Amino acid sequence: ETNHLVEEAIKAKQTNLIISTEPVDLGVENLVVSKEIMEKLAFTKTPQPIMARCFIQKDKKLVDGKRYLILDYLQDPGNIGTLMEFRRVLFRSCIDQVILSNECVDLYNDKLLRSMQGAHFHLSCLYGDLKEIIPALKEKGVCVVGSALENGRPIHEIKKQEKMAYVLGNEGNGMEKEIIDICDQIAFIS
């Protein structure tokens, strides 16, 4: 939903149908519906007059990169969306892939889609078991830095390496103990 998200979906070539209350020419098939139908289709209480049907993109494997953001059991769609949008706006291509534990909220949750502001159309995202993914990253020479106060060092003391992954934990409980144990280093922001 929304003009901005529809534009981002079109830019990323991830839609093949625009649904709107008036005809639009955006280079994609257009289905015109009444305002009443739009209200039934929309997740928001006061929908905008346009939405798109999009392809769900979920990567199935690790990309060969240098920087990864790993999310361990994050549940708040707004938090994940903010992290993804922050990554897209400030870092552009510095993070090659976002890796989410299987327990994280779904990327296609309606609140998460709105908070990401279209970033999901331009990011490589992978869901999986972090107890398998982190060792696979380490085999590729990636230094994995977890986030925790206990046994952690200030992040500015962590030596930058060519390949790094940063793990952020659950909003209320932090990182899972099993995940902390397989990280190379632990850091906190002071």
Buried (B, 14 or more C-beta within 10 A) or exposed (E): BBEEBBBBBBEBEBBEEBBBBEEBEBEBEBEEBEEEEBBEEBEEEEBBBBBBBBEEBEBEEBEEBBBBBBBBBBEBBEBBBBBBBEBBEEEEEEBBBBBBBEBBBBBEBEBBBBBBBBBBBBBBBBBBEBEEBBEEBBEEEBBBBBBBEEEBEEBEEBEEEEBBBBBBBBEEEBBBEEBBEBBBBBBBEE
